[in-house]
Amino acid sequence: VFITYVPLGAVFGLSLFKWEGVGTPAWVGFANYIRLFTKDPYFTDSIKATILYALVTVVGSMLWSLCIALLLNRKIPARGFFRAVFYLPYVLPAMAVYLGWNWLYETNYGLFNSILTQLGIHRAMFIGSSRGVIPSLAVIAVWLSGNLIVIFLAGLQNVPRDYLEAAQIDGANSWQRFWHVTMPSMSPIIFYNLLMSLIANMQVVTPALALTNGGPGNSSCFMSYLMYIYAFRNSKLSYACAISFSFFVLIAIFTAILFATSKSWIFYEGGDD
């Protein structure tokens, strides 16, 4: 109650006032929300950037993490070393990671563009163009998804061996065993990773702070970054609270959709589905 609901109520309450962090708050009702949805030139762009980034990152992270977990679950040489290598990016300091990737993406002297130049390909503006900035930032997020790999790996190791052996005896090939045995057994793990990844990536702010400052244009002006700008640079705390509560509602909608659709594809051992 005190950690979650009281602060949430306080955010909604402050959003109904005009307050800049000092002085007495002035009651304005829903004026902040009306301005947010009708006059704010950045709010719509921030919603689009946030949703696009979250979708690209979630899909990429889930596919990448599951593929790597499947490989690391096999008996390969130096398996423990490779598990540590793929998990390591997740525990590195976020700002150091993004500064390192900034050098890789740099247009004139970055490593990626140096390789492209050697191959006779024109230099790319990875985070300097409106089209390329979201995919480029999503690549970093996918690379940082070592936590998903660990959870997938734990799930793969708990797939019932009896089911796999029975399917193999019945003549199922590797793909059939994966699709009809491993994937259903992994469905609760997939749902958990999908949910956590969606919530985490919708709250993204570090790439904008470290690399893009919301640009170019407003193409990476995520909702969390817009809240930061209004609250801590423009001192419009009550207006930032209106953005924050709207953001909470948006995440709640996506979460509710995910829960509503999950019943048709999640398999629990011993259950009816």
Secondary structure, 3 states (H helix, E strand, C coil): CCCCHHHHHHHHHHCCEECCCCCCCEECCCHHHHHHHHCCCCHHHHHHHHHHHHHHHHHHHHHHHHHHHHHHCCCCCCHHHHHHHHHHHHHCCHHHHHHHHHHHHCCCCCHHHHHHHHCCCCCCCCCCCCCCHHHHHHHHHHHCCHHHHHHHHHHHHCCCHHHHHHHHHCCCCHHHHHHHHHHHHHHHHHHHHHHHHHHHHHCCCHHHHHHHCCCCCCCCCCHHHHHHHHHHHCCCHHHHHHHHHHHHHHHHHHHHHHHHHHCCCCCCCCCCC
